[in-house]
Amino acid sequence: MIRIKEASEAGKELKESGSFFEIATLKDSITNPYARERGTAIFSLMEAKVNINKRIQDEIIEVKNEWK
């Protein structure tokens, strides 16, 4: 799974989601000083240890509820 996180959330992503995968790495981030998304991180999460579909669905619902 590829996961994109904003700079404010990137630091804790490996701690929160990394434990659910055999391999969890920070692959890259946006470093252009002029980019609005500077600091956004790109994570690679491979070989899930558990079924993560429920967790992803819960996150989608949470984000949708923020916009209501």
URBELGI-V7310 format. One record per residue. N is the residue number from 1. RES is the residue in three letters. SS is DSSP state (H for helix, E for strand, C for the rest). Layout:
n/res/ss
N/RES/SS
N/RES/SS
This chain:
n/res/ss
1/MET/C
2/ILE/E
3/ARG/E
4/ILE/E
5/LYS/E
6/GLU/C
7/ALA/H
8/SER/H
9/GLU/H
10/ALA/H
11/GLY/H
12/LYS/H
13/GLU/H
14/LEU/H
15/LYS/H
16/GLU/H
17/SER/H
18/GLY/H
19/SER/H
20/PHE/H
21/PHE/E
22/GLU/E
23/ILE/E
24/ALA/E
25/THR/E
26/LEU/E
27/LYS/E
28/ASP/E
29/SER/E
30/ILE/C
31/THR/C
32/ASN/C
33/PRO/C
34/TYR/C
35/ALA/C
36/ARG/C
37/GLU/C
38/ARG/C
39/GLY/C
40/THR/C
41/ALA/E
42/ILE/E
43/PHE/E
44/SER/E
45/LEU/E
46/MET/E
47/GLU/E
48/ALA/E
49/LYS/C
50/VAL/C
51/ASN/C
52/ILE/C
53/ASN/H
54/LYS/H
55/ARG/H
56/ILE/H
57/GLN/H
58/ASP/H
59/GLU/H
60/ILE/H
61/ILE/H
62/GLU/H
63/VAL/H
64/LYS/H
65/ASN/H
66/GLU/H
67/TRP/C
68/LYS/C
